[in-house]
Amino acid sequence: MDTPLMIIPLPAWLVYARPAWVPLFILFWITQSRHRPVGLIFCWVIGLFMDSMLASLLGQHGLSLLLMSLLATQIRKRFHHA
C-alpha cells in the first residue's frame, strides 16, 4: 500500500513537507467509492499496521484513522443525500 512512501528517507529539510499518504488514500477511497465504503475495522487495522511499521504508540494511528474514516463516512452520506 502507501506505507513504503512513508518510510523512504528524505533530506532533513524535506521531512516536514511529506504528505500523510495513508490518510489521503483512505479519504479518497471513502469519498470515491459508490457501492461499499471502506470499513471502520479495515481503517483501524491499517492504523495498527502503521503503528508497527513506524514504531509509534500502539493504537495511535489506528484510532486516528478510525475517527477520520467515521467522520468522512458521515460527511459522505450527507453529500450524497442532499
HELIX and SHEET records of a PDB file:
HELIX    1   1 THR A    3  ILE A    7  1                                   5    
HELIX    2   2 ALA A   12  ALA A   17  5                                   6    
HELIX    3   3 TRP A   21  GLN A   32  1                                  12    
HELIX    4   4 LEU A   40  LEU A   54  1                                  15    
HELIX    5   5 GLN A   60  HIS A   81  1                                  22    
END                                                                             
